[in-house]
């Protein structure tokens, strides 16, 4: 019985993984032109540093 439960959980994990991969691939091909562009990590770091400078003043 436990072998059946393990197989079912592995199957569900595999199915969710395939769904996520396909969803990401479709998202790469069909991008929404109205979606806002995500800021890069560097811009977030610069904004955080600037906010810290303003907070200290």
Residue, then its C-alpha position, 0 to 999 in steps of 0.5 A: x500500500x505504501x508503494x502505491x502511495x509513493x508512486x502516486x506522489x511521484x506521479x503527481x510531482x512529475x505531472x506538476x513539474x511538466x505543467x510548470x515547464x510547459x507553462x514557462x515555455x508558453x510564457x516565453x513564446x507568447x509574451x504579453x506586450x502590456x505586462x510591465x517589465x520586471x526590474x533587474x536585480x541591479x536596479x532593485x539594489x540601487x533603489x534599496x541603497x538610495x532609500x537607505x541613504x535617504x533614511x539616514x539623513 
